[in-house]
Amino acid sequence: MKQYKIVVERHTDGYVAYPIGIKGAVVGQGDTHEEALRDVKSAIKFHLETFGNDSLDVEPQIVEAFIEETLVEV
């Protein structure tokens, strides 16, 4: 068993979830936060079962993640 940090985004039409620190197309979605989280966990498991443990291109361990807003003059 391995632990992943997951970002869950709320959009107008539902939720999207994806692991941070993993390169590639591993994503989940759902009508609720819980559905999206459950779906992304299933996607990670499917990816590992299908392509093996070395198939996920894992970046260095992310200790914390922050969401910030900033203004950019264009």
Biopython code that builds the backbone (N, CA, C, O; Angstrom):
import numpy as np
from Bio.PDB.StructureBuilder import StructureBuilder

atoms = [
    (1, "MET", "N", (0.854, -1.169, 0.000)),
    (1, "MET", "CA", (0.000, 0.000, 0.000)),
    (1, "MET", "C", (0.903, 1.237, 0.000)),
    (1, "MET", "O", (1.899, 1.282, 0.722)),
    (2, "LYS", "N", (0.562, 2.213, -0.789)),
    (2, "LYS", "CA", (1.330, 3.445, -0.897)),
    (2, "LYS", "C", (0.383, 4.635, -0.780)),
    (2, "LYS", "O", (-0.757, 4.584, -1.244)),
    (3, "GLN", "N", (0.865, 5.698, -0.159)),
    (3, "GLN", "CA", (0.037, 6.886, 0.035)),
    (3, "GLN", "C", (0.353, 7.919, -1.042)),
    (3, "GLN", "O", (1.514, 8.143, -1.387)),
    (4, "TYR", "N", (-0.698, 8.540, -1.566)),
    (4, "TYR", "CA", (-0.571, 9.601, -2.568)),
    (4, "TYR", "C", (-1.304, 10.839, -2.079)),
    (4, "TYR", "O", (-2.313, 10.738, -1.380)),
    (5, "LYS", "N", (-0.796, 12.000, -2.449)),
    (5, "LYS", "CA", (-1.507, 13.252, -2.199)),
    (5, "LYS", "C", (-2.385, 13.510, -3.425)),
    (5, "LYS", "O", (-1.915, 13.447, -4.561)),
    (6, "ILE", "N", (-3.654, 13.798, -3.183)),
    (6, "ILE", "CA", (-4.630, 13.960, -4.256)),
    (6, "ILE", "C", (-5.185, 15.378, -4.226)),
    (6, "ILE", "O", (-5.541, 15.892, -3.166)),
    (7, "VAL", "N", (-5.255, 16.001, -5.391)),
    (7, "VAL", "CA", (-5.908, 17.295, -5.552)),
    (7, "VAL", "C", (-7.327, 17.015, -6.032)),
    (7, "VAL", "O", (-7.531, 16.275, -6.995)),
    (8, "VAL", "N", (-8.298, 17.607, -5.362)),
    (8, "VAL", "CA", (-9.695, 17.483, -5.788)),
    (8, "VAL", "C", (-10.188, 18.891, -6.113)),
    (8, "VAL", "O", (-10.184, 19.778, -5.259)),
    (9, "GLU", "N", (-10.608, 19.077, -7.354)),
    (9, "GLU", "CA", (-11.099, 20.382, -7.811)),
    (9, "GLU", "C", (-12.611, 20.320, -7.983)),
    (9, "GLU", "O", (-13.149, 19.343, -8.503)),
    (10, "ARG", "N", (-13.284, 21.369, -7.541)),
    (10, "ARG", "CA", (-14.728, 21.461, -7.770)),
    (10, "ARG", "C", (-14.964, 22.361, -8.972)),
    (10, "ARG", "O", (-14.480, 23.492, -9.014)),
    (11, "HIS", "N", (-15.697, 21.864, -9.934)),
    (11, "HIS", "CA", (-16.064, 22.605, -11.133)),
    (11, "HIS", "C", (-17.582, 22.769, -11.154)),
    (11, "HIS", "O", (-18.286, 22.168, -10.342)),
    (12, "THR", "N", (-18.078, 23.571, -12.068)),
    (12, "THR", "CA", (-19.521, 23.788, -12.141)),
    (12, "THR", "C", (-20.291, 22.511, -12.473)),
    (12, "THR", "O", (-21.459, 22.382, -12.107)),
    (13, "ASP", "N", (-19.654, 21.575, -13.156)),
    (13, "ASP", "CA", (-20.340, 20.351, -13.560)),
    (13, "ASP", "C", (-19.888, 19.113, -12.794)),
    (13, "ASP", "O", (-20.203, 17.994, -13.200)),
    (14, "GLY", "N", (-19.154, 19.288, -11.692)),
    (14, "GLY", "CA", (-18.723, 18.142, -10.895)),
    (14, "GLY", "C", (-17.331, 18.332, -10.328)),
    (14, "GLY", "O", (-16.836, 19.454, -10.226)),
    (15, "TYR", "N", (-16.707, 17.230, -9.963)),
    (15, "TYR", "CA", (-15.393, 17.245, -9.325)),
    (15, "TYR", "C", (-14.392, 16.470, -10.164)),
    (15, "TYR", "O", (-14.742, 15.496, -10.830)),
    (16, "VAL", "N", (-13.142, 16.914, -10.124)),
    (16, "VAL", "CA", (-12.031, 16.249, -10.793)),
    (16, "VAL", "C", (-10.952, 16.027, -9.748)),
    (16, "VAL", "O", (-10.684, 16.911, -8.935)),
    (17, "ALA", "N", (-10.327, 14.849, -9.762)),
    (17, "ALA", "CA", (-9.281, 14.533, -8.795)),
    (17, "ALA", "C", (-8.073, 13.949, -9.520)),
    (17, "ALA", "O", (-8.219, 13.183, -10.473)),
    (18, "TYR", "N", (-6.878, 14.320, -9.058)),
    (18, "TYR", "CA", (-5.662, 13.762, -9.635)),
    (18, "TYR", "C", (-4.547, 13.769, -8.598)),
    (18, "TYR", "O", (-4.505, 14.643, -7.731)),
    (19, "PRO", "N", (-3.644, 12.796, -8.686)),
    (19, "PRO", "CA", (-2.544, 12.742, -7.738)),
    (19, "PRO", "C", (-1.459, 13.745, -8.112)),
    (19, "PRO", "O", (-1.178, 13.945, -9.294)),
    (20, "ILE", "N", (-0.855, 14.371, -7.121)),
    (20, "ILE", "CA", (0.279, 15.248, -7.408)),
    (20, "ILE", "C", (1.558, 14.427, -7.282)),
    (20, "ILE", "O", (1.645, 13.497, -6.480)),
    (21, "GLY", "N", (2.536, 14.791, -8.084)),
    (21, "GLY", "CA", (3.800, 14.085, -8.076)),
    (21, "GLY", "C", (3.853, 12.913, -9.023)),
    (21, "GLY", "O", (4.864, 12.213, -9.078)),
    (22, "ILE", "N", (2.792, 12.680, -9.768)),
    (22, "ILE", "CA", (2.764, 11.598, -10.745)),
    (22, "ILE", "C", (2.545, 12.207, -12.116)),
    (22, "ILE", "O", (1.572, 12.929, -12.337)),
    (23, "LYS", "N", (3.442, 11.918, -13.026)),
    (23, "LYS", "CA", (3.290, 12.404, -14.399)),
    (23, "LYS", "C", (2.447, 11.411, -15.180)),
    (23, "LYS", "O", (2.585, 10.199, -15.018)),
    (24, "GLY", "N", (1.579, 11.934, -16.024)),
    (24, "GLY", "CA", (0.758, 11.057, -16.840)),
    (24, "GLY", "C", (-0.715, 11.315, -16.627)),
    (24, "GLY", "O", (-1.108, 12.212, -15.881)),
    (25, "ALA", "N", (-1.512, 10.524, -17.288)),
    (25, "ALA", "CA", (-2.959, 10.735, -17.273)),
    (25, "ALA", "C", (-3.625, 9.797, -16.278)),
    (25, "ALA", "O", (-4.205, 8.782, -16.664)),
    (26, "VAL", "N", (-3.542, 10.135, -15.011)),
    (26, "VAL", "CA", (-4.251, 9.411, -13.971)),
    (26, "VAL", "C", (-5.186, 10.428, -13.342)),
    (26, "VAL", "O", (-4.753, 11.331, -12.626)),
    (27, "VAL", "N", (-6.483, 10.270, -13.619)),
    (27, "VAL", "CA", (-7.454, 11.272, -13.167)),
    (27, "VAL", "C", (-8.770, 10.580, -12.829)),
    (27, "VAL", "O", (-9.100, 9.528, -13.377)),
    (28, "GLY", "N", (-9.502, 11.190, -11.926)),
    (28, "GLY", "CA", (-10.824, 10.681, -11.575)),
    (28, "GLY", "C", (-11.828, 11.816, -11.622)),
    (28, "GLY", "O", (-11.455, 12.989, -11.595)),
    (29, "GLN", "N", (-13.102, 11.466, -11.692)),
    (29, "GLN", "CA", (-14.137, 12.500, -11.702)),
    (29, "GLN", "C", (-15.397, 11.958, -11.059)),
    (29, "GLN", "O", (-15.562, 10.747, -10.907)),
    (30, "GLY", "N", (-16.285, 12.868, -10.683)),
    (30, "GLY", "CA", (-17.542, 12.447, -10.084)),
    (30, "GLY", "C", (-18.431, 13.633, -9.794)),
    (30, "GLY", "O", (-18.021, 14.787, -9.924)),
    (31, "ASP", "N", (-19.646, 13.337, -9.403)),
    (31, "ASP", "CA", (-20.606, 14.388, -9.055)),
    (31, "ASP", "C", (-20.345, 14.951, -7.662)),
    (31, "ASP", "O", (-20.793, 16.052, -7.343)),
    (32, "THR", "N", (-19.619, 14.196, -6.826)),
    (32, "THR", "CA", (-19.297, 14.643, -5.476)),
    (32, "THR", "C", (-17.799, 14.507, -5.239)),
    (32, "THR", "O", (-17.092, 13.838, -5.993)),
    (33, "HIS", "N", (-17.330, 15.152, -4.177)),
    (33, "HIS", "CA", (-15.934, 15.051, -3.770)),
    (33, "HIS", "C", (-15.559, 13.586, -3.548)),
    (33, "HIS", "O", (-14.518, 13.129, -4.019)),
    (34, "GLU", "N", (-16.402, 12.862, -2.838)),
    (34, "GLU", "CA", (-16.137, 11.468, -2.512)),
    (34, "GLU", "C", (-16.092, 10.588, -3.756)),
    (34, "GLU", "O", (-15.252, 9.693, -3.850)),
    (35, "GLU", "N", (-16.991, 10.834, -4.714)),
    (35, "GLU", "CA", (-16.992, 10.054, -5.961)),
    (35, "GLU", "C", (-15.707, 10.282, -6.747)),
    (35, "GLU", "O", (-15.126, 9.333, -7.275)),
    (36, "ALA", "N", (-15.260, 11.526, -6.829)),
    (36, "ALA", "CA", (-14.032, 11.831, -7.565)),
    (36, "ALA", "C", (-12.824, 11.190, -6.892)),
    (36, "ALA", "O", (-11.944, 10.665, -7.574)),
    (37, "LEU", "N", (-12.773, 11.227, -5.577)),
    (37, "LEU", "CA", (-11.674, 10.618, -4.844)),
    (37, "LEU", "C", (-11.669, 9.102, -5.030)),
    (37, "LEU", "O", (-10.616, 8.501, -5.245)),
    (38, "ARG", "N", (-12.831, 8.497, -4.947)),
    (38, "ARG", "CA", (-12.952, 7.054, -5.162)),
    (38, "ARG", "C", (-12.522, 6.681, -6.583)),
    (38, "ARG", "O", (-11.857, 5.666, -6.789)),
    (39, "ASP", "N", (-12.908, 7.512, -7.564)),
    (39, "ASP", "CA", (-12.582, 7.244, -8.962)),
    (39, "ASP", "C", (-11.080, 7.361, -9.221)),
    (39, "ASP", "O", (-10.519, 6.542, -9.949)),
    (40, "VAL", "N", (-10.425, 8.362, -8.641)),
    (40, "VAL", "CA", (-8.986, 8.516, -8.879)),
    (40, "VAL", "C", (-8.215, 7.393, -8.186)),
    (40, "VAL", "O", (-7.201, 6.936, -8.713)),
    (41, "LYS", "N", (-8.671, 6.942, -7.023)),
    (41, "LYS", "CA", (-8.016, 5.813, -6.369)),
    (41, "LYS", "C", (-8.124, 4.568, -7.252)),
    (41, "LYS", "O", (-7.169, 3.800, -7.377)),
    (42, "SER", "N", (-9.284, 4.379, -7.856)),
    (42, "SER", "CA", (-9.475, 3.261, -8.768)),
    (42, "SER", "C", (-8.576, 3.396, -9.998)),
    (42, "SER", "O", (-8.030, 2.404, -10.480)),
    (43, "ALA", "N", (-8.423, 4.623, -10.507)),
    (43, "ALA", "CA", (-7.574, 4.865, -11.684)),
    (43, "ALA", "C", (-6.109, 4.567, -11.377)),
    (43, "ALA", "O", (-5.410, 3.976, -12.200)),
    (44, "ILE", "N", (-5.644, 4.973, -10.197)),
    (44, "ILE", "CA", (-4.261, 4.682, -9.808)),
    (44, "ILE", "C", (-4.059, 3.174, -9.709)),
    (44, "ILE", "O", (-3.081, 2.640, -10.231)),
    (45, "LYS", "N", (-4.983, 2.486, -9.040)),
    (45, "LYS", "CA", (-4.886, 1.035, -8.887)),
    (45, "LYS", "C", (-4.899, 0.333, -10.246)),
    (45, "LYS", "O", (-4.094, -0.567, -10.488)),
    (46, "PHE", "N", (-5.811, 0.743, -11.133)),
    (46, "PHE", "CA", (-5.879, 0.161, -12.474)),
    (46, "PHE", "C", (-4.565, 0.363, -13.222)),
    (46, "PHE", "O", (-4.051, -0.566, -13.844)),
    (47, "HIS", "N", (-4.023, 1.581, -13.160)),
    (47, "HIS", "CA", (-2.772, 1.886, -13.856)),
    (47, "HIS", "C", (-1.643, 0.989, -13.352)),
    (47, "HIS", "O", (-0.876, 0.448, -14.148)),
    (48, "LEU", "N", (-1.542, 0.831, -12.037)),
    (48, "LEU", "CA", (-0.491, -0.008, -11.462)),
    (48, "LEU", "C", (-0.676, -1.480, -11.819)),
    (48, "LEU", "O", (0.293, -2.166, -12.147)),
    (49, "GLU", "N", (-1.908, -1.966, -11.758)),
    (49, "GLU", "CA", (-2.172, -3.360, -12.103)),
    (49, "GLU", "C", (-1.913, -3.637, -13.576)),
    (49, "GLU", "O", (-1.444, -4.718, -13.933)),
    (50, "THR", "N", (-2.213, -2.670, -14.429)),
    (50, "THR", "CA", (-2.067, -2.854, -15.874)),
    (50, "THR", "C", (-0.622, -2.708, -16.337)),
    (50, "THR", "O", (-0.137, -3.506, -17.139)),
    (51, "PHE", "N", (0.065, -1.681, -15.826)),
    (51, "PHE", "CA", (1.387, -1.354, -16.349)),
    (51, "PHE", "C", (2.534, -1.619, -15.373)),
    (51, "PHE", "O", (3.698, -1.497, -15.758)),
    (52, "GLY", "N", (2.241, -1.972, -14.138)),
    (52, "GLY", "CA", (3.278, -2.298, -13.163)),
    (52, "GLY", "C", (3.671, -1.112, -12.295)),
    (52, "GLY", "O", (3.382, 0.042, -12.612)),
    (53, "ASN", "N", (4.338, -1.430, -11.193)),
    (53, "ASN", "CA", (4.719, -0.409, -10.215)),
    (53, "ASN", "C", (5.675, 0.641, -10.766)),
    (53, "ASN", "O", (5.677, 1.781, -10.300)),
    (54, "ASP", "N", (6.478, 0.275, -11.739)),
    (54, "ASP", "CA", (7.441, 1.225, -12.285)),
    (54, "ASP", "C", (6.850, 2.103, -13.379)),
    (54, "ASP", "O", (7.554, 2.934, -13.953)),
    (55, "SER", "N", (5.564, 1.927, -13.674)),
    (55, "SER", "CA", (4.956, 2.664, -14.781)),
    (55, "SER", "C", (4.614, 4.102, -14.435)),
    (55, "SER", "O", (4.460, 4.928, -15.335)),
    (56, "LEU", "N", (4.492, 4.422, -13.154)),
    (56, "LEU", "CA", (4.173, 5.789, -12.756)),
    (56, "LEU", "C", (5.465, 6.578, -12.638)),
    (56, "LEU", "O", (6.355, 6.210, -11.872)),
    (57, "ASP", "N", (5.566, 7.640, -13.380)),
    (57, "ASP", "CA", (6.738, 8.496, -13.345)),
    (57, "ASP", "C", (6.580, 9.426, -12.148)),
    (57, "ASP", "O", (5.968, 10.488, -12.255)),
    (58, "VAL", "N", (7.131, 9.025, -11.020)),
    (58, "VAL", "CA", (6.950, 9.760, -9.773)),
    (58, "VAL", "C", (8.059, 10.785, -9.605)),
    (58, "VAL", "O", (9.245, 10.468, -9.698)),
    (59, "GLU", "N", (7.646, 12.021, -9.356)),
    (59, "GLU", "CA", (8.583, 13.097, -9.092)),
    (59, "GLU", "C", (9.030, 12.996, -7.640)),
    (59, "GLU", "O", (8.462, 12.207, -6.885)),
    (60, "PRO", "N", (10.032, 13.771, -7.224)),
    (60, "PRO", "CA", (10.445, 13.739, -5.822)),
    (60, "PRO", "C", (9.245, 13.968, -4.905)),
    (60, "PRO", "O", (8.308, 14.686, -5.255)),
    (61, "GLN", "N", (9.289, 13.349, -3.733)),
    (61, "GLN", "CA", (8.157, 13.401, -2.804)),
    (61, "GLN", "C", (7.761, 14.835, -2.487)),
    (61, "GLN", "O", (8.596, 15.666, -2.129)),
    (62, "ILE", "N", (6.479, 15.101, -2.626)),
    (62, "ILE", "CA", (5.931, 16.416, -2.307)),
    (62, "ILE", "C", (5.486, 16.380, -0.855)),
    (62, "ILE", "O", (4.662, 15.550, -0.470)),
    (63, "VAL", "N", (6.030, 17.279, -0.055)),
    (63, "VAL", "CA", (5.721, 17.314, 1.365)),
    (63, "VAL", "C", (4.425, 18.065, 1.620)),
    (63, "VAL", "O", (3.590, 17.615, 2.405)),
    (64, "GLU", "N", (4.250, 19.211, 0.961)),
    (64, "GLU", "CA", (3.042, 20.014, 1.093)),
    (64, "GLU", "C", (2.714, 20.637, -0.246)),
    (64, "GLU", "O", (3.592, 20.807, -1.093)),
    (65, "ALA", "N", (1.456, 20.975, -0.437)),
    (65, "ALA", "CA", (1.022, 21.691, -1.634)),
    (65, "ALA", "C", (0.140, 22.852, -1.183)),
    (65, "ALA", "O", (-0.616, 22.723, -0.220)),
    (66, "PHE", "N", (0.235, 23.961, -1.864)),
    (66, "PHE", "CA", (-0.523, 25.149, -1.518)),
    (66, "PHE", "C", (-1.257, 25.653, -2.744)),
    (66, "PHE", "O", (-0.793, 25.477, -3.871)),
    (67, "ILE", "N", (-2.386, 26.273, -2.528)),
    (67, "ILE", "CA", (-3.106, 26.948, -3.606)),
    (67, "ILE", "C", (-3.026, 28.433, -3.296)),
    (67, "ILE", "O", (-3.429, 28.873, -2.219)),
    (68, "GLU", "N", (-2.519, 29.185, -4.221)),
    (68, "GLU", "CA", (-2.348, 30.614, -4.060)),
    (68, "GLU", "C", (-3.021, 31.332, -5.229)),
    (68, "GLU", "O", (-3.194, 30.757, -6.304)),
    (69, "GLU", "N", (-3.393, 32.580, -5.012)),
    (69, "GLU", "CA", (-3.886, 33.444, -6.086)),
    (69, "GLU", "C", (-2.966, 34.626, -6.201)),
    (69, "GLU", "O", (-2.444, 35.119, -5.201)),
    (70, "THR", "N", (-2.765, 35.083, -7.415)),
    (70, "THR", "CA", (-1.948, 36.266, -7.636)),
    (70, "THR", "C", (-2.459, 37.001, -8.864)),
    (70, "THR", "O", (-3.044, 36.392, -9.758)),
    (71, "LEU", "N", (-2.242, 38.287, -8.908)),
    (71, "LEU", "CA", (-2.598, 39.102, -10.069)),
    (71, "LEU", "C", (-1.390, 39.194, -10.980)),
    (71, "LEU", "O", (-0.263, 39.365, -10.514)),
    (72, "VAL", "N", (-1.623, 39.082, -12.271)),
    (72, "VAL", "CA", (-0.561, 39.210, -13.256)),
    (72, "VAL", "C", (-1.003, 40.278, -14.247)),
    (72, "VAL", "O", (-2.074, 40.173, -14.844)),
    (73, "GLU", "N", (-0.185, 41.297, -14.419)),
    (73, "GLU", "CA", (-0.511, 42.374, -15.364)),
    (73, "GLU", "C", (-0.209, 41.895, -16.773)),
    (73, "GLU", "O", (0.897, 41.436, -17.057)),
    (74, "VAL", "N", (-1.201, 42.001, -17.662)),
    (74, "VAL", "CA", (-1.008, 41.622, -19.067)),
    (74, "VAL", "C", (-1.362, 42.767, -19.974)),
    (74, "VAL", "O", (-1.265, 42.640, -21.195)),
]
sb = StructureBuilder()
sb.init_structure("model")
sb.init_model(0)
sb.init_chain("A")
sb.init_seg("    ")
for serial, (resi, resn, name, xyz) in enumerate(atoms, 1):
    if name == "N":
        sb.init_residue(resn, " ", resi, " ")
    sb.init_atom(name, np.array(xyz, "f"), 0.0, 1.0, " ", f" {name:<3s}", serial, name[0])
structure = sb.get_structure()
